[in-house]
Amino acid sequence: MEELKSGSYNGGFGLFRKVDTVKPFSVGLCSELNKERVDDMPAMIKHYVGITVEKAKLVDLDQLGMNMVVARKDAVFKVRLPFLQPVVDRKETKGIILKMLDSAKL
């Protein structure tokens, strides 16, 4: 049996889940990738979501994917992009994002 590490109570329904190991470095990695690969982010949105955007920025990461803010014409909205597979640490997270960015450029 697995040990319960985290839980939250929401409106009468209990939600229990494992601790997300990606959250502690999410802000730093988003900042780093937004500086290094900002020009490649719109191509990733086009490749995986199928919409053309002028700008895209990483906002948040978790073990299953990334949240982004994108700009298209006069609209700004959020996009959730799942990873190709779940990740558990910083190296794996950065690696899968870079793989997705590189795949989008092909």
Backbone hydrogen bonds, N-H to C=O, Kabsch-Sander energy under -0.5 kcal/mol:
donor,donor_aa,acceptor,acceptor_aa,energy
6,S,17,R,-0.7
8,S,15,L,-2.7
10,N,8,S,-0.5
10,N,13,F,-2.2
13,F,10,N,-1.9
15,L,8,S,-2.6
17,R,6,S,-1.2
21,T,19,V,-0.7
25,F,22,V,-1.4
26,S,22,V,-0.6
26,S,23,K,-1.2
27,V,23,K,-0.5
29,L,25,F,-2.4
30,C,26,S,-2.6
31,S,27,V,-2.3
32,E,28,G,-2.3
33,L,29,L,-2.7
34,N,30,C,-2.6
35,K,31,S,-1.5
36,E,32,E,-2.4
37,R,33,L,-2.9
40,D,37,R,-1.7
41,M,37,R,-0.9
41,M,38,V,-0.6
44,M,40,D,-1.4
45,I,41,M,-1.9
46,K,42,P,-2.4
47,H,43,A,-2.5
48,Y,44,M,-2.6
49,V,45,I,-2.5
50,G,45,I,-1.3
51,I,45,I,-0.7
54,E,71,A,-2.5
55,K,71,A,-1.4
57,K,69,V,-2.2
59,V,67,N,-2.9
60,D,67,N,-1.5
62,D,65,G,-2.3
65,G,62,D,-0.5
66,M,81,L,-2.8
67,N,60,D,-2.9
68,M,79,V,-2.8
69,V,57,K,-2.4
70,V,77,F,-3.1
71,A,55,K,-2.4
72,R,75,A,-3.0
75,A,72,R,-2.8
77,F,70,V,-2.2
79,V,68,M,-2.6
81,L,66,M,-3.0
81,L,79,V,-0.6
83,F,64,L,-2.7
87,V,63,Q,-2.1
93,T,89,D,-2.3
94,K,90,R,-2.9
95,G,91,K,-2.3
96,I,92,E,-2.3
97,I,93,T,-2.0
98,L,94,K,-2.7
99,K,95,G,-2.2
100,M,96,I,-2.2
101,L,97,I,-2.6
102,D,98,L,-2.7
103,S,99,K,-2.4
104,A,100,M,-1.7
105,K,101,L,-1.0
106,L,102,D,-0.6
106,L,103,S,-0.8
